[in-house]
Every structure is written in C-alpha cells, then in structure tokens.
Amino acid sequence: MTTVEQYWQKKGLTCIYLSRTLLFSAPYADFYKKNNLLEKKL
C-alpha cells in the first residue's frame, strides 16, 4: 500500500467518524436548545 492510499483511507475513516458523531449529537443539541427556550419562557 502506498502512503497516499493510507492517507486517504485515514481521511475517509475520519470523515465517516465525524459524520456519525454529528448525526448522533445533532438531535441532542436540538433537544437542549428547545429545553433552554422553554426554560426562558417559564
């Protein structure tokens, strides 16, 4: 395997990892934002 292939493989894995993390954390962030808005209204 060439260093270029290894580099792109690592980059690809990082992208997949980041996108998965974002997909999992996005609903939680949304939930917290809604909670904060509700608390401010009360």
Distance bins in CASP14 RR format, pairs under 12 A and 6 or more apart:
PFRMAT RR
TARGET T0000
AUTHOR 0000-0000-0000
RMODE 2
METHOD distances of the structure
MODEL  1
1 7 0 0 0 0 0 1 0 0 0 0 0
1 8 0 0 0 0 0 1 0 0 0 0 0
1 9 0 0 0 0 1 0 0 0 0 0 0
1 10 0 0 0 0 0 1 0 0 0 0 0
2 8 0 0 0 0 1 0 0 0 0 0 0
2 9 0 0 0 0 0 1 0 0 0 0 0
3 9 0 0 0 0 0 1 0 0 0 0 0
3 10 0 0 0 0 0 1 0 0 0 0 0
4 10 0 0 0 0 0 1 0 0 0 0 0
4 11 0 0 0 0 0 1 0 0 0 0 0
5 11 0 0 0 0 0 1 0 0 0 0 0
5 12 0 0 0 0 0 1 0 0 0 0 0
6 12 0 0 0 0 0 1 0 0 0 0 0
6 13 0 0 0 0 0 1 0 0 0 0 0
7 13 0 0 0 0 0 1 0 0 0 0 0
7 14 0 0 0 0 0 1 0 0 0 0 0
8 14 0 0 0 0 0 1 0 0 0 0 0
8 15 0 0 0 0 0 1 0 0 0 0 0
9 15 0 0 0 0 0 1 0 0 0 0 0
9 16 0 0 0 0 0 1 0 0 0 0 0
10 16 0 0 0 0 0 1 0 0 0 0 0
10 17 0 0 0 0 0 1 0 0 0 0 0
11 17 0 0 0 0 0 1 0 0 0 0 0
11 18 0 0 0 0 0 1 0 0 0 0 0
12 18 0 0 0 0 1 0 0 0 0 0 0
12 19 0 0 0 0 1 0 0 0 0 0 0
12 20 0 0 0 0 0 1 0 0 0 0 0
13 19 0 0 0 0 0 1 0 0 0 0 0
13 20 0 0 0 0 0 1 0 0 0 0 0
14 20 0 0 0 0 0 1 0 0 0 0 0
14 21 0 0 0 0 0 1 0 0 0 0 0
15 21 0 0 0 0 0 1 0 0 0 0 0
15 22 0 0 0 0 0 1 0 0 0 0 0
16 22 0 0 0 0 0 1 0 0 0 0 0
16 23 0 0 0 0 0 1 0 0 0 0 0
17 23 0 0 0 0 0 1 0 0 0 0 0
17 24 0 0 0 0 0 1 0 0 0 0 0
18 24 0 0 0 0 0 1 0 0 0 0 0
18 25 0 0 0 0 0 1 0 0 0 0 0
19 25 0 0 0 0 0 1 0 0 0 0 0
19 26 0 0 0 0 0 1 0 0 0 0 0
20 26 0 0 0 0 0 1 0 0 0 0 0
21 28 0 0 0 0 0 1 0 0 0 0 0
21 29 0 0 0 0 0 1 0 0 0 0 0
22 28 0 0 0 0 0 1 0 0 0 0 0
22 29 0 0 0 0 1 0 0 0 0 0 0
22 30 0 0 0 0 0 1 0 0 0 0 0
23 29 0 0 0 0 0 1 0 0 0 0 0
23 30 0 0 0 0 0 1 0 0 0 0 0
24 30 0 0 0 0 0 1 0 0 0 0 0
25 31 0 0 0 0 0 1 0 0 0 0 0
25 32 0 0 0 0 0 1 0 0 0 0 0
26 32 0 0 0 0 0 1 0 0 0 0 0
26 33 0 0 0 0 0 1 0 0 0 0 0
27 33 0 0 0 0 0 1 0 0 0 0 0
27 34 0 0 0 0 0 1 0 0 0 0 0
28 34 0 0 0 0 0 1 0 0 0 0 0
28 35 0 0 0 0 0 1 0 0 0 0 0
29 35 0 0 0 0 0 1 0 0 0 0 0
29 36 0 0 0 0 0 1 0 0 0 0 0
30 36 0 0 0 0 0 1 0 0 0 0 0
30 37 0 0 0 0 0 1 0 0 0 0 0
31 37 0 0 0 0 0 1 0 0 0 0 0
31 38 0 0 0 0 0 1 0 0 0 0 0
32 38 0 0 0 0 0 1 0 0 0 0 0
32 39 0 0 0 0 0 1 0 0 0 0 0
33 39 0 0 0 0 0 1 0 0 0 0 0
33 40 0 0 0 0 0 1 0 0 0 0 0
34 40 0 0 0 0 0 1 0 0 0 0 0
34 41 0 0 0 0 0 1 0 0 0 0 0
35 41 0 0 0 0 0 1 0 0 0 0 0
35 42 0 0 0 0 0 1 0 0 0 0 0
36 42 0 0 0 0 0 1 0 0 0 0 0
END
